[in-house]
């Protein structure tokens, strides 16, 4: 049996309080899976919503929750 334990951290390496809606958790996992080696993710609400089966407004809300939790940062539209 594995004894590995995982904890979510933000960009500063601090434990993040992940009291997020389910759609935001799902978005975070999908985005991490699609990230480049430097952590950049080239995806906006449209493709993310399609991957998760969410409407564009719901995907936008999920991204906003992740941004407020300081788990993602918008660099420019789509990145």
Residue, then its C-alpha position, 0 to 999 in steps of 0.5 A: x500500500x502506498x504511503x504517498x501524500x499529496x497537497x495542493x500548492x500555489x505558485x509560491x509553494x505555500x499550501x493553498x486553501x482549495x475550497x473550490x467549486x467542483x468545476x474549478x477542481x476539474x478545470x485545474x486538473x485538465x489544465x495541469x494535464x495540458x500544461x507546457x514544460x514551463x507551466x504555461x497553458x494555452x487554452x481559453x474558456x471555449x476549449x476548456x468548456x468542451x473538455x469538461x462538458x461545461x458552457x462557456x460561462x461555467x468554464x469562465x466562472x471556473x477559471x475565475x475561481x482558480x484565478x482568485x485562489x492564485x492557482x492560475x494567472x492570465x497572461x493574455x487572452x487564451x494563455 
